[in-house]
Amino acid sequence: MAMYSNRRVLVTGATGMVGAHLVDRLRAAGASPYLLIRREASTARLPKDLDKDRMLYADLCDSRQVKSAVARA
């Protein structure tokens, strides 16, 4: 995971079990994860100290929302 140190990473599926663990691993490796999250998704699995500015709300089926989220990440 050293290759992610000091890098911005956009994570889809971050609110799921595997995605939440990936976010933890990326943060431990020194990465700056940005999370693409559906509005209706529960964020209960995400770290409580995660910067809310890194949570980007979008629907993967809406290309405008995805492009906007990628531009912010």
N, C-alpha and C positions, 0 to 999 in steps of 0.2 A: 504493500500500500504506500510505500515511500514515494512512488511516482505521483501521488496526489497531494503531496505536501505543498502548501502555499498555492493551491489551485482552486479555482471556482468550479464546482461540479453541480449540474442540474440533475436532480433525482426525481424520477416519476415513481409512483407507488410507495412513497415514503411513509404513508400512514398504515401500511400493511405490516405484517410481522417481519418479513424479510427486509423490506425497505427501511423500517425503523432501525433494525440492526445495522444495515448498511450505513445509515446516517451516523450512528454511533461510531462505527469503524472509521468512516471518513474523517470525522471530527478528531478522533484519536490520532489519525495519521497527519493531522495538520491541514486538512482540506477545509474549504469554505463551502459547505453544501447549501444549495438553494433547492427548496422543495416545491414541486409542482403538485398542488393539492386540489381535489374537487371540493367545492363549497360544502357539500353535504357530508364529507368524510370526517370521521372522528379523529382527533389529533391526540387521543389518550396515550398512544404508544410512543409519541415523540418526546424527546428530552424536554423537561420543564424549563430549562435555562436557554433553550434555543431562541435566537433573535427572531422576533415575529416578522421583521422586514425580510427575512429569508424564506418566508412562506408565501408562495406565489399561487394564487387561486386561479385555476383555469380548467376547462373541459378539453381533454385531448381531441375531441371531435370538432372543436371550434378553432380553426386555424388562426383566426385573429387573436383569440385569447392566448394561444400557444406562442405566437410570434411576440406578443406583448410581454409574456412571462420570460421568454428567452432574452429579450432585449434588456430586461431588468436584472437578469442573473449575471 
